[in-house]
């Protein structure tokens, strides 16, 4: 079983996050690009009731299909993850919708990735703030967070959906999806 291990850390700006990551000696892995994610579920919300996620991510002409299982208890977010590259995300969404699934949440972010040792560091610019996502081994996550001036009290293990709902409710905003103002998701 493939396990994903990650945390998010909040930053004031993408430039601050990028500068701190590069100061650690990280190497650029993927340049800044827009990611458009669609979460799918059945009408009876069977995936959400199982605390699982089925996602289609599109970026730069390619797509990924990802299944994530329930989060295991702990200070770091750990969950089963299976992912595969898909040739045509729009066609895949149509197939999944034909099978009875529907998109229930869309979210966007600009992501830039870096790597160092056993870790991938992503700078995510979202409509609800800037986050650095650290994904890799437990020791590397803790060590890198510490090097970025953070403690386990700063770790965010919530999903972007949960962070969006918090932001939306705290700011009296409307809208079902976490998308950039003025953009219409495809």
C-alpha positions in Angstrom: 0.0 0.0 0.0 1.4 3.4 -1.0 1.2 5.9 1.9 1.3 9.7 1.5 2.9 11.7 4.4 2.5 15.4 4.4 1.8 18.6 6.2 1.1 22.2 5.2 2.6 25.3 6.6 1.0 28.8 6.2 3.2 31.6 4.8 2.6 35.3 4.2 3.7 35.2 0.6 4.9 32.8 -2.1 8.2 34.9 -2.4 8.9 34.4 1.3 8.2 30.7 1.1 10.3 30.3 -2.1 13.2 32.2 -0.5 13.2 30.1 2.6 13.0 26.8 0.7 15.9 27.8 -1.6 18.0 28.9 1.4 17.7 25.3 2.6 19.5 24.2 -0.6 16.4 22.7 -2.3 16.5 22.2 -6.0 13.7 23.4 -8.3 11.7 20.4 -9.5 8.6 21.9 -11.4 8.0 25.5 -12.2 4.9 27.5 -11.2 1.8 26.3 -13.0 -2.0 26.3 -12.4 -3.5 23.1 -11.1 -7.3 22.5 -11.4 -8.7 19.8 -9.2 -12.1 18.2 -9.2 -13.3 16.0 -6.3 -15.9 13.3 -7.2 -18.3 11.3 -5.2 -21.5 9.2 -5.5 -24.9 10.7 -4.9 -25.0 9.1 -1.5 -21.6 10.5 -0.7 -20.1 7.1 -0.1 -16.5 8.3 -0.5 -16.9 11.2 1.9 -18.6 9.0 4.4 -15.5 6.7 4.2 -13.3 9.8 4.6 -11.8 9.0 1.2 -11.2 11.2 -1.9 -11.3 10.6 -5.6 -9.6 13.5 -7.5 -8.9 14.4 -11.1 -6.2 17.0 -11.4 -5.4 18.9 -14.6 -2.3 20.9 -15.2 -0.5 22.0 -18.4 -2.3 19.5 -20.7 -1.9 16.5 -18.5 -4.1 14.9 -15.9 -3.8 12.7 -12.9 -6.4 10.4 -11.2 -5.8 10.0 -7.5 -7.5 8.0 -4.8 -6.8 8.9 -1.2 -8.0 6.8 1.8 -8.9 8.0 5.3 -6.3 10.0 7.2 -4.6 8.0 10.0 -4.3 9.6 13.4 -1.1 11.5 14.0 0.8 14.9 13.9 1.6 14.3 10.2 -1.2 13.6 7.7 -0.7 10.0 6.6 -3.1 8.2 4.2 -3.2 5.6 1.5 -2.7 7.1 -1.9 -2.9 5.7 -5.4 -2.2 7.9 -8.4 -2.0 7.4 -12.2 -1.4 9.7 -15.2 -4.4 10.1 -17.5 -4.2 11.1 -21.1 -7.5 13.2 -21.1 -8.9 14.5 -17.9 -12.1 15.9 -19.5 -12.8 12.5 -21.0 -12.1 10.8 -17.7 -14.5 13.1 -15.9 -17.2 12.2 -18.5 -16.6 8.5 -18.0 -16.7 8.8 -14.2 -19.9 10.9 -14.4 -21.4 8.2 -16.7 -20.7 5.7 -13.9 -22.7 7.7 -11.4 -20.0 9.9 -9.9 -20.3 13.7 -9.9 -18.0 16.6 -9.2 -18.9 18.1 -5.8 -15.9 20.4 -5.2 -13.4 22.2 -7.4 -10.3 24.0 -6.3 -7.4 25.8 -8.0 -3.9 26.7 -6.9 -0.7 27.8 -8.5 2.0 25.3 -7.5 5.8 25.4 -7.7 7.8 22.4 -6.5 11.3 21.9 -5.1 13.1 18.8 -3.8 15.8 18.0 -1.2 16.8 14.5 0.0 13.7 12.6 1.0 11.2 15.5 0.5 9.2 17.4 -2.1 8.3 21.0 -1.1 5.4 22.7 -2.9 4.6 26.4 -2.7 0.9 26.6 -3.2 -0.8 29.9 -3.9 -4.5 29.4 -3.3 -7.5 31.8 -3.2 -7.3 31.3 0.7 -3.6 31.9 1.2 -0.1 30.6 0.6 0.9 27.3 1.9 4.1 25.2 1.7 3.3 21.5 1.5 6.0 19.1 2.7 5.7 15.6 1.5 8.1 12.7 2.2 9.5 10.8 5.1 8.5 11.7 8.7 12.1 12.7 9.7 12.6 14.9 6.6 9.2 16.6 7.2 10.0 17.4 10.8 13.6 18.5 10.1 12.5 20.7 7.2 9.7 22.3 9.1 12.1 23.1 11.9 14.6 24.6 9.4 11.7 26.8 8.1 11.2 28.1 11.6 8.1 26.0 12.4 7.1 23.6 15.1 4.5 20.8 15.1 2.0 23.4 16.5 2.2 25.1 13.0 1.5 21.9 11.1 -1.7 21.9 9.1 -3.1 18.5 8.2 -6.5 19.8 6.9 -7.5 19.5 3.3 -7.8 22.5 1.0 -11.6 22.0 1.1 -11.6 22.4 4.9 -9.3 25.4 4.7 -11.6 26.9 2.1 -14.7 26.4 4.2 -13.0 28.0 7.2 -12.0 31.0 5.1 -15.4 31.3 3.4 -17.3 31.2 6.7 -14.9 33.5 8.6 -15.1 36.1 5.8 -18.8 35.8 5.0 -18.2 34.7 1.4 -20.4 32.7 -0.8 -19.5 30.1 -3.4 -19.2 26.4 -3.5 -15.7 26.2 -5.0 -12.2 27.4 -4.2 -11.3 29.1 -7.5 -9.6 32.3 -8.3 -11.9 35.4 -8.8 -12.7 35.9 -12.4 -11.7 32.4 -13.5 -14.3 29.9 -14.7 -13.1 26.3 -14.1 -13.2 24.1 -17.2 
